[in-house]
Every structure is written in C-alpha cells, then in structure tokens.
Amino acid sequence: MTTKTKATKVNRLLRGIAMGLLLAMAAVSAMAHHGWSWAEEKKTTLEGKILSLSMAPPHPQLQVVANDGSRWQIDLGNPSQTERSGFTAKSASAGDRITVLGNRNKEPGKRHMKAVRITIEGHHYDLYPERLVDMP
C-alpha cells in the first residue's frame, strides 16, 4: 500500500468519524429540545393576557403577560399536535385572557413554560391530554 493510499483511507475514516459525531450531537440536541427534561415535573397555572402568538415550527409559541406584569414564553405542542387540540392561529388574539396549565422551566427565574392545557374564554385546548390524567 502506498503512502497516498494510506492517507486517503485515513482521510475517509476521519471524515466518517466527524460525520458520525455531528449526527450524534444533532440527535442529542433534538432530544433535549423536544423532551420534557428541562421542565419541572409539577404543573403550574399561569393567568394573564396574550401579548403575541406565533404558529411557526418547531413549536407554536405564545408570549403572555402574567397578572403580576411578568412576561412569559409559552411553548405549545408541535404544529400538528397543537392543531389537533383545536387551537389554531384564529383561536386567540393579542389581548385575550388566557390560563396556562403547564410545566415551568427548571432554571430558577426563567419565565418559560411548556403548556399542557391552555384555556381561552372558557374553552380548553388540551395539547398533551395524556399528561392530564390526574386533572379535572
């Protein structure tokens, strides 16, 4: 085997290892983003007014001003899951009163929740009904 052939094999091997590492890092990042590991186990209720609404992937989001004046980011389910709950871009508008039942971010002071259920004008939108088994 020539030196050039050995170098080519080593280059291919290194490129393969680098590609594998990149794919593994992307998978871990995606799992962390889409999981619940960043959120507290205990559910919390937040009441306030919708400041803005985005239905863009990967997760529709609401910006909510809580009754105490603090501003929160509320993550909904993925777009199709959110739509299956009955919630669409036409379901709410800025200024609407909202009650969010969800899981807060574990990081103290971070005003970020993953919604399990949102309630607007008395209508429940159950984004994660399987997480409501112990709720009314």
Secondary structure, 3 states (H helix, E strand, C coil): CCHHHHHHHHHHHHHHHHHHHHHHHHHHHHHHHHCCCCEEEEEEEEEEEEEEEECCCCCCEEEEEECCCCEEEEECCCHHHHHHCCCCCCCCCCCCEEEEEEEEECCCCCCEEEEEEEEECCEEEECCHHHHCCCC
